[in-house]
Amino acid sequence: MGPLIPSGYIDPGWSFVIAFIVGIFFGFILESSGFSSSRKIIGLFYGYDFTVLKVFFTATITAMVGLLYFNYLEWIDLSLVYFPPTFVYSSIVGGVIMGLGFIMGGYCPGTGACALGIGKLDALFFVIGLYLGIFLFSEAFPLVEKLYTSKALGDVRVNEALGISSGLFAFLFIIAALAAFVLASWIQKRVKPVDY
Amino acid sequence: MKERSKTYLNPYLGGFLLGMLLLATFYVTGRGLGASGAIKNTVVATMSELSPQHLQESEYLGRFSEGGQHPLQTWLVYEVLGVMVGAFLSGALAERLKWKVEHSPKITSRKRILFAMAGGLLFGIGSQFARGCTSGAALSGSAALGLSGYITMLSIFGSAYLFAWFFRKLWI
């Protein structure tokens, strides 16, 4: 029967109320995991704090496996679950620009909003930067439109691209995440602690 | 004993809760979590106030302003407002509410703010190319098994590791 709103089980008029409640939980979980601190987040890239890796991969696995079970039990129609379409080059370029922004700014948009919520002023300037960046992108769009739309593969799933089943992909992804957790603990023990 | 302000949730528990929230969001709305889209809607809203004609002519933002509704009446805007409220509640419970510029003792607040703003600007640009940020593209996209989510995730984290060496003095 799910997803509930697209399938008509919940009136779309409730959307914004649901969005606000989802957001409260999202912000609460991010903040209590430590994502309101840029120095904690950035520890991922210098090896002194791997919280981001642990939270991010655990969340991805939980939701992914949940979706696959829900689909198997016919509680949700996976074909109605949205994910962004694939434009290979644009995603790579965008990802690399975001990677540079991440290491300079210390936040991503979600954690920036979270940090702003507890009064971090650097997060306020990060969010102002986001605003300016999106405006600049829009103004420069005619120059980059070709890249933005090139190599369009449509709504392709990662397991289809690899030619394996979704269940096998999830299994391999979990193994990779567990290996990353072990490696992260091993590295963290050998890196000079940073006080923050 | 640890200071109270430093006690955070166990990261695996935090990740599990975040994953359950993401799953519930997929189940109810058919879409995942997001963040950068809300800022995009804010840019659209400002432009529609200051220069509706410019917005109409804009090939990119113009496409997000159709439908007749106010540009701030979107799912993601309400969700991100919720994020700030939720973070505030968590911060209040853990006694972490404080106006401050967090930075390494080796750099000044001013430098931190300049880099935060520059980083935000780049993140804003990059999230438009990738059609989503760490929340919408990397986390939600990957959980829904979208190929684009994995490309974006690997590009963000992989390149940040490559760039980390050049910016180490900001952080360690």
Interface residues (C-beta under 8 A of the other chain):
Chain A: G2 P3 L4 I5 P6 I10 S15 F16 V17 I18 A19 F20 I21 V22 G23 I24 F25 F26 G27 F28 I29 L30 E31 S32 S33 G34 S36 S37 S38 R39 I42 L44 F45 Y46 Y48 F50 T51 K54 V55 F56 F57 T58 A59 T60 I61 T62 A63 M64 G66 L67 F70 W75 I76 L78 L80 V81 Y82 F83 P84 P85 T86 F87 V88 S90 S91 I92 V93 G94 G95 V96 I97 M98 G99 L100 G101 F102 I103 M104 G105 G106 Y107 C108 P109 G110 T111 G112 A113 C114 A115 L116 G117 I118 G119 K120 L121 D122 A123 F125 F126 V127 I128 G129 L130 Y131 L132 G133 I134 F135 L136 F137 S138 E139 F141 P142 V144 E145 L147 Y148 L153 D155 V156 R157 V158 N159 E160 A161 S166 F169 V194 Y196
Chain B: Y8 L9 P11 Y12 G14 G15 F16 L17 L18 G19 M20 L21 L22 L23 A24 T25 F26 Y27 V28 T29 G30 R31 G32 L33 G34 A35 S36 A38 I39 K40 T42 V43 M47 S58 E59 Y60 L61 Q73 W75 L76 V77 Y78 E79 V80 L81 G82 V83 M84 V85 G86 A87 F88 L89 S90 G91 A94 R96 L97 K98 W99 K100 V101 E102 H103 S104 R112 I113 F115 A116 M117 A118 G119 G120 L121 L122 F123 G124 I125 G126 S127 Q128 F129 A130 R131 G132 C133 T134 S135 G136 A137 A138 L139 S140 G141 S142 A143 A144 L145 G146 L147 S148 G149 Y150 I151 T152 M153 L154 S155 I156 F157 G158 S159 A160 Y161 L162 F163 A164 F167 R168 L170 W171 I172
